[in-house]
């Protein structure tokens, strides 16, 4: 591993740590006002996450086309950026869920002139919380030292992350969705 490559990667990872932290700091659940009033701040947050993912894509592309990509440190850097990109893209998806919940709540309250549906506000709140978790995972991807293989995640970790109980193999078969 050449020292200039390692220094470059270290500096870039510090930059990405700062950018992910800044973006996560912008993702704040709006005050429980009306759905219409809360929609604009969430859209601004979605734009901030989109800008983060665009920057990650740009850096991935530039690095993949450079001589750094042929080095071990470059491959590890690409892997970490790809993981951060995956998590920040999920954050954008979750914020999209929040936007949809708020837009539906606004649509329903403007026609019925009634209270905001609880399900829509819950969708917005849960989407927002999931977006923050995804941004924290993106931050984790660019801050933690590399494992033996940066992209390899043990299966029990994945199962725990997605909340599916392992098959116990008992006498009664478990029913699973196809």
C-alpha positions, 0 to 999 in steps of 0.5 A: 500500500503506497502512502500517498494512496492511503493518505488520499483515502483517509482524507476522503473518508474524513470528508465523507464522514463529515458530509454524512453527519451534516446530512443526518443533522438536516434530517430532523422530524418536523414539528407535528404541524399540519401535513402541508406545513411538514411536507416542505421540510421533508422534501428539503431533507430528501434533496439533501440526501439525494445530493449526498448520494449523487456525491457518492456516485461521483466519487465512486465513478472517479475512483473506479476510473483512477489508478487508485482502483487497482490498489488494495486500499482503493478496492477497500475504499470503493467497497466502503463508498458503495456501502455508504451509497446503498445506505444513503439510497435507502435513506432517500427511499424512506424519506420518500415514504415520509413524503408520501405519507404527508402528501396523502394526509394533506390530500385526505384532510383537504377534502374531508376537512377533518383530522389527519389520518393517524396511519399517514402521520405514522408512515411519515414518522416511521419513514423518517426514523428509518431514514435516520437509521440508514444514514447512521449505517452510511456513516458507519460504513465510512468510519469503521475500519475495514473487515477482512472483506469489506463487503462481506457481512455474516448472515446472522448479522443480516438476519438480525438487521432484517428482524427475521427469526432463524428457523429452529427446525422444530417438529412443526413446520413454520409457515413462510410467505412465498 
